[in-house]
Structure formats: structure tokens, C-alpha cells
Amino acid sequence: MYDLLVVGAGPYGLSIASHAAGAGLRQRVFGRPMASWRDHMPRGMYLKSEPWASNLSDPDGRWRLDTYCAARGVEARHGEPIPLEMFAAYGQWFARNAVPEVDERTVTRVAPVAGGGGFEAVTEDGETVRARTVALAVGVLPFVEIPAALRDLDPDLVSHSSHHGDLDRFRGRDVTVIGGGQAALETAALLAEQGTRVRVLARAEHLTWNDVPPAWERPWWRSARAPQSGLGCGWRNWFYAERPGLFHRLPEPTRARIAATALGPAGAWWVRARVEPAVEVLLGQEVAEARELAGGAGGVRLDTVSRSGERRSLETEHVIAATGFRATADRLGLLDAQLADGLGALTDGSPTVGRHFESSYPGLFLAGLVTASGFGPTMRFVHGATFTAETLVRGVRRRLRAGVGVGVGGVRVPAPGRREGVRSAG
């Protein structure tokens, strides 16, 4: 039986695995490294976060994004976005160097061990693996959110923005993108640039664009008034980015409100010039009804309503819903019913997590977007992986000591602050 099973090999899962290896834990890591970044984001996209805020985390800080870029003759500069393909390749490089062997099979079910402590995970080909603790770092894909009016339409007519590794199928067609955030705006820009007739439809009365980031080196008084952080400038963003442990101490209603409203939909400054001249934007409208065009026309009729009650209709060949994700406990579909029923939930439906990311089911730890209501908006970004990995692995070690006292084979779990059995990352 392993000490830890890590389910997921994106930025959070890989960072957790690296810190667990540094702590001497016997672990298994499942998932295809950086799969969602490689397979579910179109070519030509860029990372919205600053390069220095996009590092995966290892105990020694050796395997940073800027190190990867420098080895390939590229400088990761503040204020210059990194191509998505480069970031995905960086994550794979991190996995090869900072993480024990990753098993690329998918885990389809996690359940408690019958009649004993620990958990068992079943892989896609039927193998069962047992561990004393589990860290679920399943990313965002289980939590895809599509507006209710669109959910019953055929997938050939409606898709989510995360369903596309490329957009070639839409060349020369008419596409409507729903949403006003980065995913919607950058998707629309890429579609326009390849010759697609595209429009953006958003509920907001106006689009929000992020400002060009200030220079890295600034007068001290400017930095004091609006410090840089992994989520942007300003003390509020600094608190969200750099103090998620303190955020966790806020009252639950406050945390839920901030998680739902902070850092709302906005486009990166560098995509604005690509959208405004090339993309039709319909603002202040929400889809009230959608239906397939009659007569085999192969499209969708969208009926929209404004806040004032004004109704409009439009026809399009395909709808891409860039409408984000809703990370609720009931969408963790790989959990056995006993585990799922044992999860406490916050008022917004997200699972309860303790100060070490342990769920209300002892030994089951959660990471990433699903913990945003517990630890704040930074959990929606790569920047949150460092705090998560460090804190969660401490929690795993505490759980192992409390639950079993020693690790597998009688090897004592290292005490906090000591690092034993660090794997060579050559």
C-alpha cells in the first residue's frame, strides 16, 4: 500500500507529487502530464498569467519556467505572454525531472478500502491500486459549465471552449461564442484570424480588459501603493495570491462571495487589438432559448433577452460556450458513493477543505479549482500550485502519522522540516 496516490498530472498534481517525493513518501501518480493544456486549448493561445507567476513547484525551486525557457534560448520576460505550447512543454519537462514516474492511465474510480483504512483506485484497464491517502488534482474539465438553454442541443451544434484542441473545423463557418472572459475573447480572435465568421455574445453591458502590467522595476512608493502579485497589482490581489492560508480563515460566506466575484471575466490587454477590429460583439444579452434550425439546415437559432426585456434572435452554425466551470462536490464523478456522501459541502456546493486541503473524509485531499472557495481565487491559476503542494503534503504527513504512525514497510514518515529520500532530478 502506498502512502499517497496523486490523481491528476496537471500543474497542481505534478507539484504535489514533486513535494511528496521530496518528503520521502511512497507514492503513485496517475494522469497524462499537462493533458488539458495539450488537448483542450487551441493552438495559438497564450498564457494569461505572467511567466514568473506560472511556475510549477518543486521543493528546491530548480525546475522553473524561466529555467526551461532559457535552456531553449527564450527569455521569459515580465509583461510578455508565453505561448500555450511552450507552457505545456514546460510542464512535461517538469514531470520528467521533478516527479517520480507518472503512470499515464486514467483513474476511473476512487473508493475506501473495504474493511480497512486507506483507499483504492481503479484504472481505466481495471488495475486496482491502494494507498493510505489520496490527493485529487483533477483540474477543471470535470466542472465544465454550459448554460441551461444550450445543454440539450447536439454536441455538433454546441460545445464548450475546453472541448477544442484546435479550431480548424470552423474555418469558413459561422460561430457564436458565449461569454466575456479571456477564453471567449481569445477563442473569438483565433476564429476570426482563420477566416471564421464569428461574434461574441455576453451578458455584461461592456467588456473588461486587463491593463498592461506596470514595469517590474518601479519607484518604491508605487510598489507600496500597488504591489505586484501573481494575480496582478494591488493589495487585494496580493492578499488573494500570496496569503491563501489567511484567506482560509475568513468566514465562509465571505470566502464564497469573493470566490464567485473576484477577478471576474476580463480579456488580456494583448488580445484586445485582435478582437475589437475583427469580432462582432453583442453585449447585455443572455440566451433565453436555443433550438436546432428546422429542415436540416445544420445550425442553431438563439433567442436572447436583454436586462430591459428586449428580445432578439440570431442564427449561427455552431455555438461555443466559453462560460467557465462550476466546481461543486457532486461533479467529482470518479468518487465512490461512500466517499461522495462523506464530503461536506459549502453553501456554493464546493467541497469543504481543512487548512491542509484535507476534505471532510479523512485521508482524501483536494487541490486546484475545487478549493477556490476554501483558499481563494489563486486556486484558479497555476500560481496557487506552490502553496497547495507545500501545504497539502504537510497535511498528508500529519494524516499518516495520526492514522498509521509509520510509512510503508516500517519506514517512518519524515517529520516536518526534514527531507529524506529526495529523488535525483537529473
Summary of the structure (lengths in Angstrom):
residues: 426
radius of gyration: 22.4
end to end distance: 27.3
largest distance: 70.2
contacts: 1425
relative contact order: 0.17
helix: 35%
strand: 21%
